[in-house]
Amino acid sequence: MSRNFRLTVAIVLFAALNVQAEPLTLIFAGDIMLDDGPGRLIARGGDPLVHFADVLKAADYRIANLETPIAESGKRITPKFYAFRAHPRTLPVLQGRFDAVSLANNHIGDYGSDALRETMQRLDAAGIARFGAGRNLTEAHRPLWLERQGLKIAILGYNEFIPRAFEAGADTPGTAWSEDDHVISDIRAAKAAGADLVIPFMHWGWEYEAVASQRLQSFARRLIDEGASLVVGSHPHVTQGADVYRGKPIIYSLGNFVFDGFDIPQARLGWLLRLKLDKTGVLEWDTLAAQMDDAGTPHPVPGALTPCGKAGDTQVALCRNPHPPTKE
């Protein structure tokens, strides 16, 4: 083997190891509820995600908050006024659109432990990853590990909406409850396990409030101080604005994405969050407005102004939602 050949091989290998991977495009959607109106639409052969199918398909990985068990088992928990349980026929609507769902919310336990277990089994069989709930405390707090484009990302899910009624125990199924010190411990553990980025997906805040409470704003900043790369929230059924702290975005609430039964206009408008990520963190992010109709189906809102940003920003900007391409 000649010296020049060895030198050429060394140069090629060095270049290959230092090629910058393409950024990972990650999507977060807010609350998806597939009972009631959306469930009836699916039963008739409809598709509540059809208007965002192309946007979802274009991303490398898609995550949503699943605000209902998908099961036929279980018994409704009383005296809860609103309780959801989607029929298993709704599950194929998520397949190919979402790669993972958070189960850390206040409705996943509406039909008890049996329905949660069945939901997890059905998601596993469908190839949809899950996090934020489990058969015990350890499983509920286990991160969703995403390894793509040379990145290792830990995504954590927590419920913080009272009452604290369906929390996982040492040997009992339920959700990961957002105990401040436990969340911080999980972030540190994920970093120690080799995560390049850590993303907490929080189910928190009071319903219909347009601005996140001071407590949530303070806690979101603390999560970033402890190592989170960004913070994403859901639950209030309305969007709650966004912030930038230490160059990292906080989206307090994405609002609803597939959900019916709301009379107030603010609860019919949600955001789809799009992120471009590499090992340095968030390179770019924007939010796409989703206007829900009477059946809970989201529709794009071309021209809407919604929060966005990029690496190095010190405050949130507003971006105009794109118009769909003209078909000739």
Secondary structure, 3 states (H helix, E strand, C coil): CCHHHHHHHHHHHHHHHCCCCCCEEEEEEEEECCCHHHHHHHHCCCCCCHHHHHHHHHCCEEEEEECCCECCCCCCCCCCCCCCCECHHHHHHHCCCCCEEECCCCCCCCCHHHHHHHHHHHHHHHCCEEECEECCHHHHCCCEEEEECCEEEEEEEEECCCCCCCECCCCCCEECECCHHHHHHHHHHHHHCCCCEEEEEEECCCCCCCCCCHHHHHHHHHHHHCCCCCEEEECCCCECCEEEECCEEEECCECEEECCCCCCHHHHEEEEEEEEEECCEEEEEEEEEEEECCCCCEEECCCCEEEEEECCCCCCEEEECCCCCCCC
